[in-house]
C-alpha cells in the first residue's frame, strides 16, 4: 500500500472510532445538527484555545502535554475544519504542527511529494470526521434531497450550513471517494457560482448589511432540529399558512426571544390562496440571545388566546464564530461543573 493510501486509511479509521465513541451518528440522525468539533476536543481532554494567530490557522503542540490552538481571524466553518485537523494530529500521536491555509486546499490523493505523512493523515481525519458519508445521508433523508438536487448551488449551500463546513469543502466532499454524489463537472459548476449570488437569491428583496453572513432557508423539514451557526446569520422561513381557514403565522414568541423580522411576504400569485394555503416567507435575524428556541405559532389573530393550529420550532446555537479564549464548549462544561 502506498504511503498516501495508508495515511488516508489511518485518518479515516480514527475519525470513525471517535464517531462511535461519542455516539455521534445516533444523535445526529435523530436530532439533526453537525459534528461538534470543539466539544469533542474538550471531551478528549485536550486543552483548546482560540487566539488571533498571524499567518496560521491552527497549532498542535505535544509538550508538556497535547494542546490545540485555533485562530479567531476566520469564520466558524474554517475554525471548525482547523480544529478537526489539529484534533487529528493529537489523536494520531503526531509531532507538533503549525498549520496555515494549505490545510484547506490540500487533497490527500493529489498532495505534492513535500507534504509530510502526518499532514495527509490529519487532512484525511478532518474530512472524514467533519463530513462522514452518513452525515450527508442523514441530511438527504431529512430534507428529501436526492443526489441530482446537489447540482443546484442553493441546495448544496443549504447542505453546507447544516453540516457546518464551508460551501467549497462541502461541494468537494460530495465528490470524494466513498460519497460520490456529484461528478467533477457538477463540482466545477457549483464552485463557479459566487456565494453572494446564492444568498441574494434566497433573500429576495431584502438587502443585508453585508453578504459575509450566512442565509438559512428553513422549512417544515427543519422542525425540531438543531441549527448551529453564527451571530449574524439570517433565516428565511418558508411556512405553509392556512389563511383560507383564517390562520396566520404570528411573531409574538419570535419577538420575545429577540428575533427581528426584516422581511415578510406571502408567496404565490398576489398572495392569492390556493386551496386555502399560501406560503409565508419570513426573513429574520437574532438581536437577542444566541442560544435558545425559535418558535412561531399559527393563530387566528382575532382570537389571540385561542389554541394555535400549529407551531414551528427549531433549537438554535448562534454562538459562532469562537472568540479569543476558551471555546463555548469548554465554558459550558465549566458552568455545568460549578
Ligand atoms: Zn497539520
Boltz pocket constraint, residues with backbone or C-beta under 6 A from the ligand:
constraints:
  - pocket:
      binder: B
      contacts: [[A, 85], [A, 89], [A, 97], [A, 98], [A, 99], [A, 103], [A, 118], [A, 119], [A, 122]]
      max_distance: 6.0
